[in-house]
Amino acid sequence: MAILSEIRGPQDVKRLTSEECKELAVELRQTIIDTVSRQGGHLASNLGDVELTIALHRAFDSPTDKLIFDVGHQIYAHKLLTGRQERFGTLRSYGGISGFPCRAESEHDLFDTGHSSTAISMALGLARARDLQGENYHVVAVVGDGALTGGMCYEAMNDAGNGKNRLIVVLNDNEMSIDRNVGALSNYFKHLRASASWYGGKKRVKRGLERIPLVGKTLARWAESAKNMVKSVVTGGEMFEALGFRYLGPFDGHDIDEMTHIFEEAKQVDDMPLLIHVVTQKGHGYDLAERQPEKFHGVAPFRVENGLRREQSGKESAAHAAGSALVAMAAEDKRVCAITAAMAAGTGLDEFATYYPERFFDVGIAEQHAVSMAAGLARAGMRPYFAVYATFFQRAYDQMIHDVCLQNLPVCVLSDHAGLVGDDGKTHHGVLSVPMLLSLPNLTLLAPRDTQELRAAVRASLAVEGPCVIQYPKEGIEPYAQALGGEGFAVGRWQRLLEGEERVLLAYGRMTQHALRAAEMMREQGVKVGVIDCCSLRPMDMTCLRRLMAKRAKIVTVEEGEMIGGFGAEIARQCALHGAPPPVAMLGTPNRFIAHGSVELLLRECALMPDQIARRAMEAFGGETAAKGGAEAQAKPEETHER
Ligand SMILES: Cc1ncc(C[n+]2csc(CCOP(=O)(O)OP(=O)(O)O)c2C)c(N)n1
């Protein structure tokens, strides 16, 4: 890494010759492939924007100039060029550097991000602040064609174009979101690429450039003389122009010199926002990723020679369990539809898409639209299932409240990646899910404990005549001990997995398994502790809860999520309403943004591993060691399930 190892910051990139920049690109790619093959991460996107990132750092002066990468999953080259080479090998590991932009890591990262389609808005805010403060730096938002399917981009462009703000948006068009990009706009970009023709004539370019006020002539002169003229054409882009942007492109996003020139010239434009369209290839430079970019978007550690995972998990993923249950339901019920926001494979809907393409909708990165569109489907009698990661579902909160819950429509959200997700870190954990949803009128909220129960929950949701959310973690969870049984999944029913009602652990989802292990540990110390799987978070099983309250049970709640407004808080509220003592302890994730690392290490950090639960529960129960269950009153069956 002769060149890369000499780069301490962007100032060193500026000193390189064209040839050295090309060599730098090779070294960056090699470093990215080596590291991601060991650590996992976003590979194909990061291979695609290596030259673009070099050109940005050549032309602009970060951190004085502000570079914002939308989503932020594609900033590995940026990290390597901004002083983070030495730590790059720790990518995404516990205590190591993040896979996303991170302010704590570098002054070159403006925001901690991981969610799509926000960069233009943030950039516009920065640009406005700059103008108000009389400063003079450049603001550049780099946005993928996938991210540009998110509606916020258009809200931002509509605003920026009208205000004539000085702002540069670089559209990094690789024709891919995670899968092939979808929607009318992706066809429009195709049209721009084709109609502009990479080999368009000089005159068209010159005309386009000349239309830019003040500096247009300079640009045009540069373009006329530019060596790469055949590739740098300016045409079309009417849609962006209608939004008040000057459109430039498309340009070859792997040609460092060409992009550097364009960016240098773009810096001269100070009275309107620019959209610079560059075309890149996702996975560029790694044959396997070029051929199957969707498979190499986000990867677990893999072998470079064949692309295969270093470790096969062998476990069925939760997404697959939910997706296959849905396929079976669709076979029997023609009302069942599936919706994804650009994540068909990630959410286990790929099988559905194959079998029922007419009832499958990939709406692009548009979670808000997905939920409201589902409301429309449901209003007309269909049964839509929107599979989405819990963290991205946050974006559609109001749509869920206003368009679904208020109308009491049978829209079901399969909320994947709930709880801690591990390596992707703070932008991706789904720990706010329960507090966000528990209070929504009309909503049924289910959190099954393993993949078997998940299938049962998905099946049961078809009988729910109103909004429903089923949440489950990223990893598939195998049944812990089938012998423990439980009464079987039913909406509104909790399942007693371990007898014992004097002291009891109430848990849901993955934490049910941890509670069982913790209870066994406590039993080994002679303390009988019951475990109840509270898989139906709303409606709660009030029969069960009232029985516990009547017995003055010592309750410890265990949840893999935020506790403020969470499950434990709701149990405490119910106890207060019924004049019963509150839980003796509530265990959950702390009220802060939790960084990245393996799920196990993160759960340990949150003191939610079985041994930690056992210790904390034991303390809360009063540390008794001799109790063996005591006299437990007979259950008084009550039928009501309160919401
Ligand atoms: C709100 C939201 N929904 C979904 C995702 C998951 N996601 C991460 S990257 C990505 C595709 C982005 O495509 P594009 O912007 O074209 O970038 P590329 O990876 O192709 O370079 C998606 C859907 C996300 N980060 N944020």
The ligand as a Gaussian input file, in Angstrom:
#p B3LYP/6-31G(d) Opt

LIG

1 1
 C      -34.880000       4.465000       5.555000
 C      -34.007000       3.322000       5.104000
 N      -34.576000       2.243000       4.522000
 C      -33.812000       1.213000       4.114000
 C      -32.461000       1.241000       4.272000
 C      -31.613000       0.048000       3.873000
 N      -30.662000       0.379000       2.798000
 C      -29.379000       0.665000       3.038000
 S      -28.517000       1.029000       1.666000
 C      -29.870000       0.775000       0.697000
 C      -29.758000       0.928000      -0.792000
 C      -29.211000       2.245000      -1.134000
 O      -29.039000       2.329000      -2.511000
 P      -28.210000       3.528000      -3.121000
 O      -28.570000       4.780000      -2.427000
 O      -28.388000       3.509000      -4.588000
 O      -26.723000       3.209000      -2.726000
 P      -25.773000       2.041000      -3.295000
 O      -25.684000       1.039000      -2.187000
 O      -26.378000       1.483000      -4.533000
 O      -24.483000       2.710000      -3.539000
 C      -30.976000       0.411000       1.461000
 C      -32.309000       0.098000       0.939000
 C      -31.911000       2.380000       4.884000
 N      -30.601000       2.487000       5.110000
 N      -32.692000       3.397000       5.274000

